Amino acid sequence: MVPIKVHNPVTGELAGTVIPASPSDLASTASRARQAQERWTKLSFRERARFISSFHDRILDRPDPILDTIQLETGKTRRDAFAEVVSVAGTARYYLTHGESILAGRRRRGAVPIVTSSVLEHRPHGVVGLITPWNYPFILSIADALPALLAGNAVVLKPSELTPLSAVLGRELLVESGLDPDLFGIVHGGGDVGGELIRHVDFIGFTGGSTTGRKVAVAAAERLIPCSLELGGKNPMIVLKGASLKNAAIGLLSGAFSNAGQTCISVERVYVEASIFEEFSRMVSEEARKLKLGWSRSWELDMGSLIHSAHADKVMGHIEEAVEGGARVLSGAVRRPDIGPAFVEPTVLTHVSPRASMATQETFGPVISMYPVESVHEAVVMANDTNYGLNASVWAGRSDEAMAVARQIHAGSVGIQSTLMIYNAFDVPMGGMKISGIGRRHGEHGMLRYTQEQSIVTSFSMAGGYDAMLPKIRSQRVADAVLKMVRLWRRIPGLR
Ligand code: NDP
């Protein structure tokens, strides 16, 4: 097998190599994972949690090698890499604290009061497959694996072939924390390996673009295995009169330009009430011009590189097409080859045609288009005028006004006075409506997706138990008596 070479997007230097998985490598990784899972699932939650807890402490005690690796293969800033480590630790902390109660069996009502009972339990799927993209190589590969493992599954991960090194390091740290190496397999390669992985697992968790997500859904459907799809976004921000423009500008800069705009929940479209549009767009573009671009271990840099030149070409393509269609540039819209081959300056555009790719497709770069709106209603209509529905953000003077707008937005998450906070609000589910996805990560949903529900119903053996009831109805008189009981049943609150 020809090794996959991983290059630093800024210097072009070789960052590392990984060996692609052949179909037989993949089959044996999945089979070892399956055997390891049979041992793992017999452990109690607390026994499993010991390893994840040790991993949590390890990444916080020694974050630097992780930050270096993330930066090396993505070209992102130290701060953006740091956000990955903090978020993985946060996910571990959340599920270590709440996982046991999320997974606990729950007593439910039986078929017939008093003589029957039901319990709802959660069983692991077995082997969970994860397919992940390049934009957050540590978070998306590791944080999504943690609840799967804690729920009693094995994991086989296919990271992006552009950024496999952070995932490899994350797995190494889990193994150093005591995890059985077979329980967490990694297979390297491109889309073909991702497709092959789906043939070997019991659940597939996919994060990536909506086009690939569709293919993954079809492949999962063919095998009738469940999947979760965390896909792209074209995320709107709404700024209303009365909002603090200073805070909204800070939120927008972070929401649009951190990680060089390569975040699924990044803000890409901004709708601003007309009376504050001039002032707000000027503030935002002035601040965008001040952002420091570059790639180093310095904590001072604000924005790093895009993942590669071809992606920078795509982002510039969206900008150029918008400008040809009449858009005005308030800041950016240029490449910075003096810093690296894939740097694009933070770009603020106005007057973007609603038909431009910039307005309709995910750009996934450091670019926003800003639009004045005449009313709150128009802002909501425009924010919802997209096939995507991942994240949105609302800024208003009053929280009840912001809440009323948030409830009208067709997106899986809405931040009020925040753009990206949803990612670290671990107690609530995060995911997409419309073509932004199916299923949710985080919260109890983010763990229960890795389990199958099993209902255990018990009949107490009084008078032959539940199964003896129907055969006992042998006359109209008995049937009438049963109907009377069923009617009564609705009237007794404790038994309903
Ligand atoms: P892609 O959809 O191109 O790839 C994602 C992963 O799928 C990669 O590992 C890729 O392999 C693999 N893959 C490609 N084709 C197939 C296939 N036919 N079957 C199975 N796997 C396949 O996304 P990108 O890597 O370009 O990532 C960017 C996208 O991810 C953006 O759209 C972004 O919005 C989205 N995203 C969504 C998030 C969310 O939570 N909603 C979070 C982060 C990103 P390889 O690339 O190695 O060839």
Boltz pocket constraint, residues with backbone or C-beta under 6 A from the ligand:
constraints:
  - pocket:
      binder: B
      contacts: [[A, 131], [A, 132], [A, 133], [A, 134], [A, 135], [A, 136], [A, 140], [A, 158], [A, 159], [A, 160], [A, 161], [A, 162], [A, 189], [A, 190], [A, 191], [A, 192], [A, 193], [A, 194], [A, 195], [A, 207], [A, 208], [A, 209], [A, 210], [A, 211], [A, 212], [A, 213], [A, 215], [A, 216], [A, 229], [A, 230], [A, 231], [A, 232], [A, 233], [A, 263], [A, 264], [A, 362], [A, 364], [A, 390], [A, 432], [A, 436], [A, 437]]
      max_distance: 6.0
